[in-house]
Amino acid sequence: MAAIIHRCACGHPDSFHTLNGMEDTSPCQMDRCGCTDRDPGSPELIPTWRSDSPLQQTKPDPELLAPGTLDRPGVGTLCDCEDCWALYRRETAAAAA
């Protein structure tokens, strides 16, 4: 699979910053990252990998996950903002051409 994510200014996926219920986000969950609040950039496409068994080598999985997909690629719930949908439409149109 491939996923569309936003990266925070710290470089980690913005899903590493969880919402705390007060319209704010928690510090980055990556060890030793000093980022205290989510600051997402433009959406980007990242590759994901799969293996048919724990003993086989991983390989790229080209399926593109739709924005809003819940936790399939292991990066949390994918964003479903309009920018993510626009990138998804561009990528799926290019693949169909």
C-alpha positions as protocol buffer text, in pm:
chain_id: "A"
residue {
  index: 1
  type: MET
  ca { x: 0 y: 0 z: 0 }
}
residue {
  index: 2
  type: ALA
  ca { x: 94 y: 360 z: -22 }
}
residue {
  index: 3
  type: ALA
  ca { x: -45 y: 621 z: 210 }
}
residue {
  index: 4
  type: ILE
  ca { x: -93 y: 996 z: 197 }
}
residue {
  index: 5
  type: ILE
  ca { x: 25 y: 1168 z: 512 }
}
residue {
  index: 6
  type: HIS
  ca { x: 126 y: 1509 z: 639 }
}
residue {
  index: 7
  type: ARG
  ca { x: 462 y: 1547 z: 808 }
}
residue {
  index: 8
  type: CYS
  ca { x: 493 y: 1767 z: 1110 }
}
residue {
  index: 9
  type: ALA
  ca { x: 765 y: 2033 z: 1115 }
}
residue {
  index: 10
  type: CYS
  ca { x: 970 y: 1784 z: 1322 }
}
residue {
  index: 11
  type: GLY
  ca { x: 972 y: 1546 z: 1022 }
}
residue {
  index: 12
  type: HIS
  ca { x: 761 y: 1272 z: 1176 }
}
residue {
  index: 13
  type: PRO
  ca { x: 410 y: 1185 z: 1051 }
}
residue {
  index: 14
  type: ASP
  ca { x: 156 y: 1422 z: 1203 }
}
residue {
  index: 15
  type: SER
  ca { x: -28 y: 1119 z: 1346 }
}
residue {
  index: 16
  type: PHE
  ca { x: 255 y: 1095 z: 1602 }
}
residue {
  index: 17
  type: HIS
  ca { x: 81 y: 1393 z: 1765 }
}
residue {
  index: 18
  type: THR
  ca { x: -253 y: 1283 z: 1907 }
}
residue {
  index: 19
  type: LEU
  ca { x: -545 y: 1516 z: 1968 }
}
residue {
  index: 20
  type: ASN
  ca { x: -592 y: 1582 z: 2338 }
}
residue {
  index: 21
  type: GLY
  ca { x: -961 y: 1680 z: 2323 }
}
residue {
  index: 22
  type: MET
  ca { x: -906 y: 2056 z: 2359 }
}
residue {
  index: 23
  type: GLU
  ca { x: -845 y: 2130 z: 1988 }
}
residue {
  index: 24
  type: ASP
  ca { x: -475 y: 2095 z: 2060 }
}
residue {
  index: 25
  type: THR
  ca { x: -226 y: 1813 z: 2011 }
}
residue {
  index: 26
  type: SER
  ca { x: 16 y: 1633 z: 2236 }
}
residue {
  index: 27
  type: PRO
  ca { x: 395 y: 1641 z: 2193 }
}
residue {
  index: 28
  type: CYS
  ca { x: 546 y: 1407 z: 1933 }
}
residue {
  index: 29
  type: GLN
  ca { x: 543 y: 1045 z: 2050 }
}
residue {
  index: 30
  type: MET
  ca { x: 881 y: 968 z: 1890 }
}
residue {
  index: 31
  type: ASP
  ca { x: 1149 y: 917 z: 2155 }
}
residue {
  index: 32
  type: ARG
  ca { x: 1379 y: 1214 z: 2202 }
}
residue {
  index: 33
  type: CYS
  ca { x: 1180 y: 1438 z: 1966 }
}
residue {
  index: 34
  type: GLY
  ca { x: 1149 y: 1783 z: 2117 }
}
residue {
  index: 35
  type: CYS
  ca { x: 848 y: 1885 z: 1906 }
}
residue {
  index: 36
  type: THR
  ca { x: 570 y: 1999 z: 2138 }
}
residue {
  index: 37
  type: ASP
  ca { x: 282 y: 2065 z: 1898 }
}
residue {
  index: 38
  type: ARG
  ca { x: 167 y: 1942 z: 1558 }
}
residue {
  index: 39
  type: ASP
  ca { x: 257 y: 2165 z: 1263 }
}
residue {
  index: 40
  type: PRO
  ca { x: 152 y: 1972 z: 950 }
}
residue {
  index: 41
  type: GLY
  ca { x: 293 y: 2046 z: 607 }
}
residue {
  index: 42
  type: SER
  ca { x: 152 y: 1963 z: 264 }
}
residue {
  index: 43
  type: PRO
  ca { x: 36 y: 1605 z: 205 }
}
residue {
  index: 44
  type: GLU
  ca { x: 285 y: 1360 z: 60 }
}
residue {
  index: 45
  type: LEU
  ca { x: 273 y: 1006 z: -69 }
}
residue {
  index: 46
  type: ILE
  ca { x: 477 y: 749 z: 128 }
}
residue {
  index: 47
  type: PRO
  ca { x: 535 y: 385 z: 31 }
}
residue {
  index: 48
  type: THR
  ca { x: 423 y: 102 z: 251 }
}
residue {
  index: 49
  type: TRP
  ca { x: 549 y: -255 z: 259 }
}
residue {
  index: 50
  type: ARG
  ca { x: 402 y: -599 z: 308 }
}
residue {
  index: 51
  type: SER
  ca { x: 508 y: -957 z: 359 }
}
residue {
  index: 52
  type: ASP
  ca { x: 301 y: -1268 z: 307 }
}
residue {
  index: 53
  type: SER
  ca { x: 449 y: -1426 z: 619 }
}
residue {
  index: 54
  type: PRO
  ca { x: 677 y: -1319 z: 905 }
}
residue {
  index: 55
  type: LEU
  ca { x: 961 y: -1519 z: 751 }
}
residue {
  index: 56
  type: GLN
  ca { x: 949 y: -1367 z: 402 }
}
residue {
  index: 57
  type: GLN
  ca { x: 1120 y: -1053 z: 284 }
}
residue {
  index: 58
  type: THR
  ca { x: 900 y: -745 z: 270 }
}
residue {
  index: 59
  type: LYS
  ca { x: 812 y: -595 z: -67 }
}
residue {
  index: 60
  type: PRO
  ca { x: 650 y: -272 z: -181 }
}
residue {
  index: 61
  type: ASP
  ca { x: 271 y: -278 z: -190 }
}
residue {
  index: 62
  type: PRO
  ca { x: 154 y: -28 z: -454 }
}
residue {
  index: 63
  type: GLU
  ca { x: -215 y: -8 z: -353 }
}
residue {
  index: 64
  type: LEU
  ca { x: -296 y: 355 z: -266 }
}
residue {
  index: 65
  type: LEU
  ca { x: -511 y: 392 z: 46 }
}
residue {
  index: 66
  type: ALA
  ca { x: -791 y: 646 z: 31 }
}
residue {
  index: 67
  type: PRO
  ca { x: -779 y: 942 z: 267 }
}
residue {
  index: 68
  type: GLY
  ca { x: -964 y: 873 z: 591 }
}
residue {
  index: 69
  type: THR
  ca { x: -866 y: 503 z: 597 }
}
residue {
  index: 70
  type: LEU
  ca { x: -841 y: 375 z: 952 }
}
residue {
  index: 71
  type: ASP
  ca { x: -502 y: 243 z: 1068 }
}
residue {
  index: 72
  type: ARG
  ca { x: -431 y: -6 z: 786 }
}
residue {
  index: 73
  type: PRO
  ca { x: -78 y: 115 z: 713 }
}
residue {
  index: 74
  type: GLY
  ca { x: 21 y: 154 z: 1077 }
}
residue {
  index: 75
  type: VAL
  ca { x: 42 y: 534 z: 1065 }
}
residue {
  index: 76
  type: GLY
  ca { x: -290 y: 598 z: 1239 }
}
residue {
  index: 77
  type: THR
  ca { x: -606 y: 724 z: 1076 }
}
residue {
  index: 78
  type: LEU
  ca { x: -519 y: 889 z: 747 }
}
residue {
  index: 79
  type: CYS
  ca { x: -619 y: 1252 z: 705 }
}
residue {
  index: 80
  type: ASP
  ca { x: -917 y: 1322 z: 482 }
}
residue {
  index: 81
  type: CYS
  ca { x: -869 y: 1694 z: 417 }
}
residue {
  index: 82
  type: GLU
  ca { x: -929 y: 1836 z: 69 }
}
residue {
  index: 83
  type: ASP
  ca { x: -554 y: 1856 z: -4 }
}
residue {
  index: 84
  type: CYS
  ca { x: -517 y: 1483 z: 68 }
}
residue {
  index: 85
  type: TRP
  ca { x: -816 y: 1401 z: -155 }
}
residue {
  index: 86
  type: ALA
  ca { x: -672 y: 1618 z: -435 }
}
residue {
  index: 87
  type: LEU
  ca { x: -340 y: 1430 z: -419 }
}
residue {
  index: 88
  type: TYR
  ca { x: -528 y: 1098 z: -411 }
}
residue {
  index: 89
  type: ARG
  ca { x: -727 y: 1194 z: -723 }
}
residue {
  index: 90
  type: ARG
  ca { x: -408 y: 1300 z: -906 }
}
residue {
  index: 91
  type: GLU
  ca { x: -228 y: 977 z: -816 }
}
residue {
  index: 92
  type: THR
  ca { x: -518 y: 747 z: -906 }
}
residue {
  index: 93
  type: ALA
  ca { x: -580 y: 934 z: -1235 }
}
residue {
  index: 94
  type: ALA
  ca { x: -210 y: 898 z: -1328 }
}
residue {
  index: 95
  type: ALA
  ca { x: -222 y: 524 z: -1247 }
}
residue {
  index: 96
  type: ALA
  ca { x: -532 y: 478 z: -1465 }
}
residue {
  index: 97
  type: ALA
  ca { x: -376 y: 658 z: -1762 }
}
